[in-house]
């Protein structure tokens, strides 16, 4: 069943139940709390007593006494009087037996039924005839014995009923129409949201219908959540697609990176096996090539292991109080040997006073090595490498700089993403995860890394670690 049908059924059922409940509750509460005689009940009661009297053969005091006394016993609050046509009391249950003039009777009935709405006693007169002589039965009810509230609808013709039906219909139709308008508006908003959800596609090329709902109610908030969710899903899908494309490129690059050194190693190993080399120097050169390629392949396998660790979020650090200056000096000495004999400027700035930091020494050394390897791989054309260590009261700074081809401005925001390579060709080596690993390590130490690059002028990577 549709929501619109449910709302309509609920509205109609609620209106019917409310009217029925109102009627029953009003009657029940009236009987329970509004005790006493109702005005419309007195006339039938008086008429019944008068008919009983008329059945008596004689209408003298002796004949009237048992009938009226019995009525008084059944209704002790009511005073019963039987009057003749001269206004003289034939029998009075109160024992007073007054004589009424026409003026007295007129005054008792004066301003009725307005007097009924006040605290005055209520008087009613019922006529009876015997042998052409008129008699009157008068009953008197004190105001305290009457009901405290009554509602009357006096209708003489059906035409007058229309004057009552129209206001009732109008009064009931206004809330009904307001509820219908509210339900229609809610149903329209829900239907629009449902259609948008059905049309939502994670494909970034498909049209996206953004809903506009300025309301601050729950449906308005739900619409805002839908808009943000749709944007987030499409952005995440685009990222997943980009990540998947990079994975495919990674596999392609990895097969190439493994095949090239493997071919070189196989050729050198075959030359050594067959002894097809000229002298010992060529033998050592071939062995060195095999060793270099093996180290390179081992490094590729380490990077693959890093990728699997990043996928499983297994990066964990073990903090110790470590001499960072000593680590930097060891790395500087190691990389100076790599550039030994090459026209390469290696600028080292490490203060004499040791700088200690609370860190995972192995991971931090690995991060710095990745930065240095990145300079060797992509910035060696500048023939310059700077390694700096400094500190102040708030942080420890590590800087690695080069003067190579640098990173264009349009690529600088993406260099720390996994599998991202500025040069998508095969001019450089690596899988594009070095800088992303550095960022993960630095952030695991509650630090940050910043990049600034001016191609062929200076490219610097700064690591800031908290003291």
matplotlib code that plots the C-alpha trace (Angstrom):
import matplotlib.pyplot as plt

x = [0.0, 1.3, 2.1, -0.4, -3.2, -2.1, -2.2, -5.7, -7.0, -5.4, -6.9, -10.5, -10.2, -8.9, -11.7, -14.4, -12.9, -12.5, -16.2, -17.3, -15.0, -16.2, -19.8, -19.3, -17.0, -19.3, -22.4, -20.4, -18.8, -22.2, -23.9, -21.0, -20.5, -23.6, -26.3, -29.8, -33.0, -32.8, -35.3, -36.6, -37.2, -39.7, -42.5, -42.9, -42.6, -45.4, -47.5, -47.2, -48.3, -51.2, -52.4, -52.2, -54.4, -56.8, -57.4, -58.7, -62.5, -62.3, -59.9, -60.2, -57.4, -57.9, -57.7, -54.7, -52.7, -51.4, -50.5, -48.7, -47.0, -45.7, -44.4, -42.8, -41.1, -39.7, -38.6, -38.0, -36.6, -39.8, -42.8, -46.1, -49.3, -52.7, -54.6, -58.2, -59.2, -59.4, -55.7, -56.6, -54.5, -56.4, -53.3, -49.7, -47.0, -45.3, -48.4, -48.7, -51.7, -51.3, -53.8, -52.4, -53.7, -53.3, -50.6, -48.8, -48.7, -47.7, -44.8, -43.7, -43.5, -42.1, -38.8, -38.7, -36.5, -34.0, -34.6, -33.6, -30.1, -29.9, -30.1, -33.9, -36.2, -37.9, -41.7, -43.8, -47.6, -49.5, -53.3, -56.0, -59.8, -62.7, -66.3, -65.4, -63.5, -59.8, -57.2, -53.5, -50.5, -47.6, -44.2, -41.4, -37.8, -35.0, -32.1, -29.7, -31.6, -31.3, -28.4, -25.5, -25.2, -27.4, -27.2, -30.4, -30.9, -34.4, -35.5, -38.9, -38.2, -35.6, -34.7, -33.4, -31.3, -29.2, -28.1, -26.6, -25.2, -23.2, -21.2, -20.6, -19.3, -17.2, -15.7, -14.8, -13.6, -11.0, -8.8, -9.4, -8.3, -5.3, -4.3, -4.9, -2.6, 0.1, -0.1, 0.0, 3.1, 4.9, 4.0, 5.3, 8.6, 9.0, 8.2, 10.7, 13.4, 12.5, 12.8, 16.2, 17.4, 16.2, 18.0, 21.2, 24.1, 27.7, 28.9, 30.4, 29.2, 25.6, 23.4, 23.1, 19.8, 20.5, 17.4, 16.5, 14.4, 14.7, 12.6, 14.3, 12.2, 13.2, 12.5, 14.6, 17.4, 17.0, 17.2, 20.4, 21.9, 20.9, 22.8, 25.9, 25.7, 25.3, 28.3, 30.3, 29.5, 30.4, 33.6, 34.5, 33.7, 35.8, 38.7, 38.2, 38.3, 41.4, 42.9, 42.0, 43.6, 46.7, 46.7, 46.5, 49.3, 51.3, 51.0, 52.1, 55.0, 56.0, 56.1, 58.3, 60.5, 61.1, 61.5, 64.2, 66.7, 65.9, 66.9, 70.1, 70.8, 70.2, 72.5, 75.3, 74.8, 74.9, 78.2, 79.7, 78.5, 80.0, 83.2, 82.6, 84.3, 87.7, 89.3, 88.8, 87.7, 84.8, 83.9, 83.7, 81.7, 79.1, 78.9, 78.4, 75.5, 73.9, 74.3, 72.8, 69.9, 69.3, 69.3, 66.9, 64.5, 64.7, 63.8, 60.8, 59.7, 60.0, 57.8, 55.2, 55.3, 54.8, 51.7, 50.2, 50.9, 49.2, 46.2, 45.9, 46.7, 49.5, 51.8, 52.6, 55.3, 57.4, 58.5, 61.9, 64.1, 66.6, 69.5, 68.2, 71.5, 73.4, 70.9, 71.2, 75.1, 75.0, 72.7, 74.8, 78.0, 76.3, 74.9, 78.2, 79.8, 77.2, 78.2, 81.9, 83.7, 80.6, 80.5, 77.7, 77.4, 76.3, 75.4, 75.0, 73.8, 73.6, 74.2, 77.1, 74.7, 72.8, 69.1, 67.0, 63.5, 60.8, 60.3, 60.5, 64.1, 63.7, 60.6, 62.1, 65.3, 63.3, 61.3, 64.6, 66.0, 62.9, 63.4, 67.1, 66.3, 63.6, 66.2, 68.7, 66.0, 64.3, 66.6, 70.0, 70.1, 70.6, 73.8, 72.9, 71.6, 71.0, 70.3, 69.5, 68.5, 67.4, 65.1, 63.4, 61.2, 58.2, 59.4, 62.3, 62.8, 64.3, 64.8, 65.9, 66.6, 67.7, 68.0, 66.7, 63.8, 61.4, 57.7, 55.3, 52.7, 49.8, 51.3, 52.4, 49.1, 49.1, 52.7, 51.9, 49.1, 49.7, 50.8, 51.1, 53.9, 54.7, 56.2, 53.8, 56.3, 59.2, 61.8, 61.9, 61.9, 59.7, 56.0, 54.9, 54.5, 57.8, 56.4, 53.1, 55.0, 57.0, 53.7, 52.2, 55.3, 55.5, 51.8, 52.1, 54.6, 52.0, 54.1, 53.6, 55.4, 55.5, 56.6, 57.8, 59.2, 60.5, 61.6, 65.3, 65.7, 65.0, 62.8, 62.5, 60.7, 60.4, 59.4, 58.2, 58.1, 56.8, 59.3]
y = [0.0, 3.4, 6.0, 8.4, 5.8, 5.1, 8.7, 9.2, 6.1, 7.3, 10.8, 9.5, 6.9, 9.5, 11.9, 9.2, 7.9, 11.4, 12.2, 8.8, 9.2, 12.8, 11.7, 8.7, 10.6, 13.6, 11.4, 9.4, 12.4, 14.2, 11.3, 11.0, 14.6, 16.5, 15.0, 16.4, 17.0, 18.1, 20.6, 18.4, 15.6, 17.6, 17.9, 14.1, 13.5, 16.0, 14.7, 11.2, 12.2, 14.2, 11.2, 9.0, 11.5, 11.7, 7.9, 8.5, 8.6, 11.6, 14.5, 15.6, 15.8, 12.2, 10.8, 13.0, 12.4, 8.8, 9.7, 12.9, 11.6, 8.6, 11.0, 13.0, 9.9, 9.0, 12.6, 14.2, 17.3, 18.2, 19.9, 18.8, 21.0, 20.2, 23.5, 24.1, 26.7, 29.4, 28.9, 27.2, 24.4, 21.1, 19.2, 20.3, 17.8, 20.6, 21.0, 24.7, 24.7, 28.2, 30.1, 31.5, 34.4, 34.7, 37.3, 34.9, 32.1, 34.6, 35.8, 32.2, 31.6, 35.0, 35.2, 31.5, 29.9, 32.6, 32.2, 28.6, 29.8, 31.6, 30.2, 30.6, 27.6, 26.0, 25.9, 23.9, 23.7, 20.9, 21.1, 18.5, 18.6, 16.8, 17.4, 20.7, 22.0, 22.8, 21.7, 22.3, 20.2, 22.5, 21.2, 23.2, 22.2, 24.0, 25.2, 22.9, 19.9, 20.8, 19.8, 22.3, 22.3, 21.4, 21.9, 22.3, 22.3, 23.6, 22.7, 23.5, 22.9, 21.1, 24.4, 25.6, 22.5, 23.7, 26.7, 24.2, 21.7, 24.3, 25.7, 22.1, 21.0, 24.2, 23.7, 20.0, 20.7, 23.3, 21.0, 18.2, 20.4, 21.6, 18.0, 17.1, 19.9, 18.9, 15.2, 16.1, 18.3, 15.6, 13.0, 15.1, 15.7, 12.0, 11.1, 13.6, 12.2, 8.6, 9.4, 11.0, 7.9, 5.7, 7.8, 8.0, 6.4, 6.1, 6.6, 10.1, 10.6, 10.1, 13.2, 14.1, 15.6, 17.7, 18.3, 21.7, 21.7, 24.8, 23.3, 22.7, 19.7, 16.1, 15.7, 18.8, 17.4, 14.1, 15.8, 17.6, 14.2, 12.8, 15.6, 15.2, 11.4, 11.5, 13.8, 11.6, 8.4, 9.8, 11.3, 8.0, 6.1, 8.4, 7.9, 4.1, 4.3, 6.4, 4.0, 1.0, 2.6, 3.2, -0.4, -1.6, 0.8, -0.5, -4.1, -3.0, -1.0, -3.8, -6.4, -4.0, -3.2, -6.8, -8.0, -5.4, -6.2, -9.9, -9.8, -8.0, -10.5, -13.5, -12.2, -11.5, -14.8, -16.7, -14.9, -15.9, -19.5, -19.9, -18.0, -15.7, -12.7, -11.2, -10.6, -10.5, -6.9, -7.7, -10.6, -8.2, -5.7, -8.4, -9.6, -6.0, -5.6, -8.8, -7.5, -4.1, -5.6, -8.0, -5.2, -3.3, -6.2, -6.7, -3.1, -3.6, -6.5, -4.3, -1.7, -4.4, -5.4, -1.8, -1.7, -4.8, -3.2, 0.0, -1.9, -3.7, -0.7, -2.5, 0.5, 0.5, 2.5, 1.7, 5.0, 5.3, 8.2, 8.2, 10.3, 11.7, 13.5, 10.2, 8.7, 11.7, 11.5, 7.8, 8.3, 11.3, 9.2, 6.3, 8.5, 10.4, 7.1, 6.7, 10.0, 9.4, 10.4, 12.1, 15.9, 16.2, 18.7, 17.2, 19.9, 18.6, 20.8, 18.9, 20.8, 19.7, 19.4, 16.1, 16.4, 13.7, 12.8, 10.3, 8.3, 4.9, 5.0, 2.3, 3.9, 7.4, 6.2, 4.6, 7.8, 9.8, 7.1, 7.4, 11.1, 10.7, 8.0, 10.2, 12.9, 10.5, 9.1, 12.3, 15.2, 14.0, 16.3, 19.2, 17.7, 18.9, 17.3, 19.0, 17.2, 19.5, 19.0, 21.7, 22.3, 24.9, 25.0, 23.5, 21.1, 19.3, 20.0, 17.7, 19.1, 17.3, 19.6, 19.2, 21.4, 19.0, 19.2, 19.5, 18.9, 21.1, 23.0, 21.0, 17.8, 19.0, 18.2, 14.6, 13.5, 12.1, 9.9, 6.2, 5.0, 8.6, 9.4, 12.8, 11.0, 8.3, 7.2, 4.8, 7.5, 6.9, 3.9, 3.0, 2.3, 5.7, 4.9, 6.3, 9.7, 8.2, 5.9, 9.0, 10.8, 7.8, 7.5, 11.2, 11.4, 8.3, 10.5, 13.3, 15.4, 16.8, 17.0, 19.9, 20.2, 23.3, 23.1, 25.5, 23.4, 23.5, 26.0, 24.1, 21.4, 20.9, 18.4, 19.5, 17.1, 18.7, 16.5, 17.7, 18.1]
z = [0.0, -0.9, 1.7, 0.2, 0.6, 4.2, 5.0, 3.6, 5.4, 8.6, 8.2, 7.6, 10.3, 12.8, 12.0, 12.4, 15.6, 17.0, 16.5, 17.9, 20.9, 21.4, 21.5, 23.8, 26.2, 26.3, 27.2, 29.8, 31.5, 31.5, 33.2, 35.7, 36.6, 35.5, 37.7, 38.1, 36.1, 32.5, 31.3, 28.6, 31.1, 33.3, 30.8, 30.2, 33.9, 34.7, 31.9, 33.2, 36.7, 35.3, 33.3, 36.4, 38.3, 35.4, 35.8, 39.4, 39.7, 42.0, 42.0, 45.6, 48.1, 49.3, 45.8, 44.8, 48.0, 47.3, 43.6, 44.3, 47.5, 45.6, 42.9, 45.7, 47.2, 43.8, 43.2, 46.6, 45.1, 43.2, 44.8, 43.4, 43.5, 42.0, 41.3, 40.2, 37.6, 40.4, 41.3, 44.6, 45.7, 45.9, 47.2, 47.9, 48.7, 50.7, 52.8, 52.3, 49.9, 48.6, 46.4, 43.1, 41.1, 37.4, 38.1, 40.4, 37.8, 35.1, 37.2, 37.8, 34.1, 33.3, 31.4, 30.7, 29.6, 30.4, 34.1, 33.7, 33.0, 36.4, 39.9, 40.1, 40.7, 37.7, 37.5, 34.9, 34.6, 32.9, 32.2, 32.8, 32.1, 33.8, 33.0, 31.3, 34.3, 34.0, 36.5, 36.6, 37.8, 38.8, 39.7, 41.3, 41.1, 43.0, 40.9, 42.9, 41.6, 37.9, 35.7, 35.6, 31.9, 28.9, 25.1, 23.0, 19.3, 18.5, 15.0, 13.6, 9.9, 7.9, 6.3, 9.6, 9.9, 7.0, 9.1, 11.6, 9.1, 7.1, 10.0, 11.2, 7.8, 7.6, 11.0, 10.2, 6.7, 7.7, 9.7, 7.2, 4.3, 6.3, 7.1, 3.4, 2.3, 4.8, 3.8, 0.1, 0.6, 2.7, 0.1, -2.7, -0.9, -0.1, -3.7, -5.0, -2.7, -3.7, -7.4, -6.8, -4.9, -7.8, -10.3, -8.2, -10.0, -8.8, -12.3, -12.4, -16.0, -15.2, -14.4, -10.7, -9.5, -6.4, -4.4, -3.0, 0.1, 2.3, 5.1, 8.5, 9.4, 9.3, 5.6, 4.9, 6.9, 5.2, 1.8, 2.9, 4.0, 0.6, -1.2, 0.8, 0.6, -3.2, -3.5, -1.2, -2.9, -6.4, -5.1, -3.4, -6.6, -8.6, -6.1, -6.3, -10.0, -9.9, -7.4, -9.5, -12.6, -10.6, -9.4, -13.0, -13.9, -11.0, -12.2, -15.7, -14.3, -12.0, -14.7, -16.7, -13.7, -13.0, -16.6, -17.5, -14.6, -14.9, -18.6, -17.7, -14.9, -17.2, -19.8, -17.3, -15.6, -18.9, -19.9, -16.5, -16.8, -20.3, -19.4, -22.4, -20.8, -21.7, -18.3, -14.6, -14.7, -17.0, -14.8, -11.8, -13.8, -14.8, -11.2, -10.0, -12.5, -11.2, -7.6, -8.4, -10.2, -7.4, -4.9, -7.1, -7.3, -3.6, -3.2, -5.5, -3.3, -0.2, -1.8, -2.6, 1.0, 2.0, -0.3, 1.4, 4.8, 3.8, 2.6, 5.9, 8.0, 9.8, 10.3, 14.0, 15.7, 18.8, 20.3, 22.1, 23.0, 20.2, 19.0, 15.7, 14.9, 15.0, 12.5, 10.2, 10.3, 9.5, 6.5, 5.3, 5.4, 3.6, 0.7, 0.4, -0.7, -3.4, -4.9, -4.5, -7.7, -9.2, -9.7, -7.0, -4.3, -1.0, 1.5, 5.1, 8.0, 11.2, 14.5, 16.8, 19.7, 19.5, 19.0, 20.6, 19.7, 20.8, 17.7, 16.0, 14.9, 12.2, 10.6, 10.7, 9.1, 6.4, 5.8, 5.4, 3.1, 0.9, 0.6, -0.3, -2.8, -4.3, -4.9, -6.4, -8.7, -9.9, -8.9, -9.8, -12.9, -10.5, -9.1, -5.7, -2.5, 0.8, 4.1, 7.1, 10.7, 13.1, 16.0, 18.1, 21.2, 19.3, 16.7, 15.0, 11.3, 8.7, 5.2, 2.0, -1.0, -4.6, -7.7, -10.3, -12.6, -9.7, -9.6, -11.6, -9.6, -11.0, -9.5, -6.1, -4.3, -5.5, -5.0, -1.5, -2.9, -3.4, -6.9, -8.1, -10.4, -11.9, -14.9, -16.1, -18.7, -18.0, -17.5, -13.7, -11.5, -8.6, -7.9, -6.8, -3.1, -1.6, -0.6, 0.6, 3.0, 4.2, 4.9, 6.8, 9.0, 9.7, 10.5, 12.8, 14.8, 15.0, 12.6, 9.1, 5.8, 3.4, -0.2, -2.1, -5.6, -8.3, -11.3, -12.0, -9.0, -5.8, -4.5, -0.8, 1.4, 5.1, 7.9, 11.1, 14.3, 17.6, 20.4]

ax = plt.figure().add_subplot(projection="3d")
ax.plot(x, y, z, "-o")
ax.set_aspect("equal")
plt.show()
